[in-house]
Amino acid sequence: MPTINPYDLARRGGVLEGSNSVLEFERLEAALAEDAEIEEPVTWRAQFAPFPGEDHDAGLTLSVSARLPLSCVRCLSPVQVPIEFERAFRLVADESQAALLDEQAEDHDVLAVGRHFDLLALVEDELIMALPLMPRHAQCPPAADVPMPADVYD
């Protein structure tokens, strides 16, 4: 997806939505279990609107749903982890304004973005932050019987 102008979309009340393969997100792909099957794409929806009470700031509600194959911390085999979230953002023009406003914000995050905004990079960032620290199966599958060489026990 090319960059978008979030402020223009906010003025028009624009909505963007899509579905992307997990493999399109290089940094996220690095966190996945090796050789795991990817069952579903990442689906997302971005709804833009003027930020309430502000003429120049944009509001963004981002909804993301994914099912990611991660490595179980117990058995190390792949476990499909559902990830679903909705986040609210206030988009502002510069970092100093974002830092000041972010301290005061309780129900949304504040991001400094220009008129060329990479929405899929934000989707990827939020997915990475939503990954569980210790993914695991509710009950791990039985371990494969791997014969050990006889001299290990001698």
SULTABEL-V269795 format. One record per residue. PHI is phi in whole degrees, -180 to 180 (none if undefined). OMEGA is omega in degrees with one decimal (* if undefined). D_LAST is the distance of its C-alpha to the last C-alpha in whole Angstrom. Layout:
BEGIN
phi = <PHI:PHI>
omega = <OMEGA:OMEGA>
d_last = <D_LAST:D_LAST>
END
This chain:
BEGIN
phi = <none:-68:-66:-123:-100:-68:-72:-66:-63:-65:-59:-92:66:-72:-127:-121:-147:-167:-141:-131:-63:-58:-68:-78:-107:-60:-68:-68:-57:-64:-89:-80:-64:-67:57:-86:-78:-97:-86:-139:-80:-82:-110:-148:-144:-122:-111:-104:-160:-60:-70:-53:81:-125:-76:-106:-93:-109:-107:-138:-112:-112:-115:-136:-138:-154:-131:-111:-83:-113:-86:-65:-73:-88:-111:69:-87:-64:-131:-81:-112:-77:-130:-145:-158:-135:-128:-109:-132:-110:-101:-124:-82:-141:-63:-66:-66:-63:-62:-65:-71:-65:-64:-90:-78:-111:-112:-157:-99:-113:-123:-89:-138:-91:-80:-121:-115:-94:-63:-67:-65:-67:-57:-64:-56:-68:-64:-61:-69:-87:-62:-68:-68:-134:-65:-158:-71:-63:-143:-67:-66:-59:-67:-70:-75:-114:-66:-96:-62:-61:-72:-66:-92:-86>
omega = <175.4:178.3:-179.1:173.6:-175.1:-178.2:175.9:178.2:-180.0:178.6:-177.4:-176.2:-175.0:175.7:174.0:175.6:-178.5:-179.1:-177.1:174.3:176.1:-177.8:176.4:-179.0:-172.0:-178.7:177.9:-179.5:180.0:-178.8:-175.9:175.9:179.5:176.4:179.1:176.2:175.5:-171.8:-173.3:174.6:171.6:176.1:-176.8:178.1:179.8:179.6:-178.0:176.4:173.9:177.8:-175.0:176.8:-178.0:-178.8:-170.1:-177.8:179.3:172.4:179.9:170.3:-176.4:176.1:-177.6:176.6:180.0:173.1:-169.9:176.2:179.5:178.9:177.5:-179.0:179.7:-172.6:178.8:175.9:-178.1:174.0:179.4:-176.4:176.0:177.3:-179.1:178.9:172.7:-178.6:177.0:-178.7:167.1:-178.0:-178.5:-170.9:-176.4:-174.7:-177.9:177.2:179.6:-179.8:179.9:-177.2:-178.2:178.3:-176.7:-174.1:178.0:-173.3:179.0:173.6:179.1:180.0:172.5:179.7:177.0:-179.3:175.0:-170.8:178.7:-176.2:-178.8:174.6:176.5:177.0:-179.7:178.5:-177.4:176.1:179.8:179.4:-179.4:-179.4:177.3:179.7:-176.3:179.2:179.1:174.6:170.9:173.4:-177.0:176.6:178.4:179.9:177.1:177.3:179.4:-179.3:178.6:175.7:-176.2:-175.8:177.0:-176.6:-177.4:*>
d_last = <60:63:63:66:69:68:71:73:71:71:75:75:73:70:67:64:61:59:56:53:50:47:46:50:48:46:45:44:42:40:39:38:35:34:35:36:39:43:44:48:50:51:54:57:60:62:66:68:71:73:71:74:76:76:77:75:72:70:68:65:63:59:57:54:52:48:45:42:39:37:33:32:31:28:27:28:30:34:36:40:41:45:47:51:53:57:58:61:62:66:66:68:69:68:65:67:68:65:64:67:67:63:63:66:64:63:63:62:60:63:62:64:64:67:69:66:63:60:59:56:55:55:54:51:51:51:49:46:47:47:43:41:39:36:36:34:35:36:33:30:30:27:24:23:20:18:15:12:10:7:5:6:4:0>
END
